Amino acid sequence: MAAKFKKTAKKSTAGKASAQQQADRLSRSLSESAQQIWLAGVGAFSRAQAEGTKLFEALVKEGLTLEQTARKFAGGQADVVRDVVESKVGQARERATDTWDRLEKVFEERVQRALVKLGVPGRDDLNELSKRVDALTNELRRQGGAPARKAAKKTTATKTVAARKAPAKKAPRKKAASAS
């Protein structure tokens, strides 16, 4: 049995040595490949630097040629396209303005209805009230002059204080014919 063990030990030592050699060869092969790739990259970079300017200039010339060709092709059509675009923009602007005007009108109508429901006087009511105040002021001046004015101020101040203390009475509302 001892002889058999010695043969197996020799085989495993020889196998380890050949595996180590294979690993070394593979490592060297990878290092060489990496070195070649690096050198190829450096060469490509150098060539791109040298030929890059020439390539760029050639591309600029080709771009100019294509631009001139496109301008010749679209020469008369550019004005037509611009006119069509401007008319479409004008139509869209008109539609937007109309929409905003309608929205504003609806908003004003709803606010007015809410104010009427709350009993807030409108512009016409305030104008009528202002005319009545002017008429009463003129009548007071015609009848009494300066003393009436001072009394009116005292009366107004007294009414203001009383109005703050007592809740205001609501005037009967007029029923408006509904538009809908």
Buried (B, 14 or more C-beta within 10 A) or exposed (E): EEEEEEEEEEEEEEEEEEEEEEEEEEEEEEEEEEEEEEEEEEEEEEEEEEEEEEEEEEEEEEEEEEEEEEEEEEEEEEEEEEEEEEEEEEEEEEEEEEEEEEEEEEEEEEEEEEEBEEEEEEEEEEEEEEEEEEEEEEEBEEEEEEEBEEEBEEEEEEEEEEEEEEEEEEEEEEEEEEEE
